[in-house]
Amino acid sequence: RLTQHTNPLTIQWSINKLAEDDFILQAHYEFTWDGKVFSGQARTNEHYLNAWATREVLDRFNQSPFQVWFNPSNPQQSTLFKHFHIKQSIYAVILWLLFFYFIWLGKSVNRYAN
């Protein structure tokens, strides 16, 4: 679990081109924990349609302070982006509810049909 955080020593951002119209930002960073230097990489979840838009976000990221989140018992597990994916979680709950609703609906139809 990524419960500890600290300031990074360095962050180097790069733009990765995944396809002709698909770009993402990737960070290479270093931080210290218990007197040792650790490094890691993180990718943004956002995808951009062109390099220009990606560079604009990169300029904002270069001026923003970031924290490195890491597992204190295993500092190699680290990231710059600690997000709880609320949107995906809500969609998963809705899909499960729909699944159980259709099971209930199928049983109800079968009960009235017989």
C-alpha positions as CSV (number, residue, x, y, z in Angstrom):
1,R,0.0,0.0,0.0
2,L,1.3,3.4,-0.9
3,T,0.9,5.0,2.5
4,Q,4.1,7.1,2.7
5,H,4.9,10.2,0.7
6,T,7.9,12.5,0.2
7,N,9.2,15.2,-2.2
8,P,11.0,13.9,-5.2
9,L,14.7,14.7,-5.8
10,T,14.2,15.0,-9.5
11,I,11.4,14.5,-12.0
12,Q,12.1,14.3,-15.7
13,W,9.0,14.3,-18.0
14,S,8.8,12.9,-21.5
15,I,6.1,12.6,-24.1
16,N,5.4,9.2,-25.4
17,K,3.7,8.8,-28.8
18,L,1.5,5.6,-28.7
19,A,-0.1,6.2,-32.1
20,E,-0.5,9.0,-34.7
21,D,-3.1,10.7,-32.5
22,D,-2.4,9.2,-29.0
23,F,0.1,10.8,-26.7
24,I,0.8,10.4,-23.0
25,L,3.2,11.9,-20.4
26,Q,5.7,9.7,-18.6
27,A,7.8,10.8,-15.6
28,H,11.1,9.4,-14.4
29,Y,11.7,10.4,-10.8
30,E,14.0,9.8,-7.9
31,F,13.4,10.1,-4.1
32,T,15.1,9.2,-0.9
33,W,13.9,6.9,1.9
34,D,16.0,5.9,4.9
35,G,19.1,7.4,3.3
36,K,18.8,5.4,0.1
37,V,17.9,6.8,-3.4
38,F,15.1,5.1,-5.2
39,S,13.8,5.7,-8.7
40,G,10.6,5.1,-10.5
41,Q,8.4,5.9,-13.5
42,A,4.8,6.9,-13.8
43,R,2.5,7.4,-16.7
44,T,-0.5,9.7,-16.8
45,N,-3.9,8.2,-17.3
46,E,-4.9,11.0,-19.7
47,H,-4.4,10.5,-23.4
48,Y,-3.9,13.5,-25.7
49,L,-4.7,13.8,-29.4
50,N,-1.6,15.8,-30.4
51,A,1.9,16.7,-29.2
52,W,0.9,20.3,-28.8
53,A,-1.7,19.6,-26.2
54,T,0.6,17.2,-24.5
55,R,3.3,19.9,-24.3
56,E,0.8,22.3,-22.7
57,V,0.1,19.8,-20.0
58,L,3.8,19.1,-19.6
59,D,4.5,22.9,-19.0
60,R,1.8,22.9,-16.3
61,F,3.3,19.7,-14.7
62,N,6.8,21.2,-14.7
63,Q,5.5,24.1,-12.6
64,S,3.4,21.9,-10.2
65,P,4.6,20.4,-7.0
66,F,4.4,16.6,-6.9
67,Q,4.7,14.1,-4.1
68,V,6.1,10.6,-4.5
69,W,3.8,8.0,-2.9
70,F,5.5,4.7,-2.0
71,N,5.2,1.6,0.1
72,P,7.5,2.1,3.1
73,S,8.2,-1.7,3.4
74,N,9.1,-1.8,-0.3
75,P,10.0,1.6,-1.7
76,Q,10.4,0.3,-5.2
77,Q,6.6,0.4,-5.4
78,S,6.0,4.1,-6.0
79,T,4.1,6.5,-8.1
80,L,3.5,10.2,-8.6
81,F,-0.3,9.7,-9.1
82,K,-2.3,8.3,-6.3
83,H,-5.8,8.1,-7.5
84,F,-8.9,6.2,-6.5
85,H,-10.7,5.4,-9.7
86,I,-14.1,6.5,-8.6
87,K,-15.6,6.6,-12.1
88,Q,-14.6,3.0,-12.9
89,S,-15.8,1.8,-9.5
90,I,-19.2,3.4,-10.0
91,Y,-19.5,1.8,-13.5
92,A,-18.5,-1.6,-12.0
93,V,-21.2,-1.3,-9.3
94,I,-23.8,-0.3,-11.9
95,L,-22.9,-3.3,-14.1
96,W,-23.2,-5.7,-11.2
97,L,-26.6,-4.2,-10.3
98,L,-27.7,-4.6,-14.0
99,F,-26.5,-8.2,-14.0
100,F,-28.5,-9.1,-10.9
101,Y,-31.5,-7.2,-12.2
102,F,-31.5,-9.3,-15.4
103,I,-31.1,-12.5,-13.4
104,W,-34.1,-11.5,-11.2
105,L,-36.1,-10.4,-14.3
106,G,-35.4,-13.8,-16.0
107,K,-36.6,-15.7,-13.0
108,S,-39.7,-13.5,-12.7
109,V,-40.6,-14.1,-16.3
110,N,-40.1,-17.8,-16.0
111,R,-42.2,-17.9,-12.9
112,Y,-45.1,-16.1,-14.6
113,A,-44.7,-18.1,-17.9
114,N,-45.1,-21.4,-16.1
